[in-house]
Amino acid sequence: MRLTEFWRRMDARFGASYARSYAADQVLSTLGSRTVLQALAEGEDAKHVWHAVCDATNAPASER
């Protein structure tokens, strides 16, 4: 998954403003106790990060 697709999905899930806030502030244990932004900056695959977000927010299967 490209980062542009990742952010498109984040914006669709949370809205453009809250998506950035969530990515910066929410620490996810499935990302090694890192935020979304930290995980992406450290080279984590965007698809893996997206699945972690989906798991943490109980996103429906249709959004995966």
C-alpha positions in Angstrom: 0.0 0.0 0.0 1.3 3.4 -0.9 1.3 6.2 1.6 -1.2 8.2 -0.5 -3.6 5.3 -0.3 -3.0 4.9 3.5 -3.8 8.6 4.1 -6.8 8.5 1.8 -8.2 5.6 4.0 -7.3 7.4 7.2 -9.1 10.5 6.0 -12.1 8.4 5.0 -12.2 6.7 8.4 -11.6 9.7 10.7 -12.0 12.9 8.6 -8.9 14.8 7.4 -8.3 16.8 10.6 -8.8 14.0 13.1 -6.8 11.5 11.0 -3.6 13.6 11.5 -4.4 13.9 15.2 -5.0 10.2 15.6 -1.8 9.4 13.7 0.3 11.7 15.9 -1.2 11.0 19.3 -2.6 7.4 19.5 0.0 4.8 20.7 -0.9 1.4 19.4 0.5 -1.7 21.1 0.4 -3.6 17.8 2.9 -1.1 16.4 5.3 -1.8 19.3 3.9 1.0 21.4 4.5 3.6 18.7 2.2 6.1 17.1 1.1 5.7 13.5 3.5 8.5 12.5 6.4 7.0 14.4 5.8 3.6 12.8 5.6 5.0 9.3 8.7 7.2 9.9 10.6 4.1 11.1 9.8 2.3 7.9 6.9 0.1 9.0 4.8 -1.0 6.0 1.8 1.2 5.5 -0.5 -1.8 5.0 0.6 -3.2 8.3 0.0 0.2 10.0 -3.4 0.4 8.4 -4.4 -3.1 9.7 -3.2 -2.0 13.2 -5.4 1.1 13.0 -8.4 -1.1 11.8 -7.8 -3.5 14.7 -7.6 -0.7 17.2 -10.8 1.0 16.0 -12.8 -2.1 15.3 -13.1 -1.1 11.6 -15.5 -3.3 9.6 -13.9 -5.8 7.2 -15.1 -3.7 4.2 -12.6 -1.0 5.2 -9.6 -3.3 5.4 
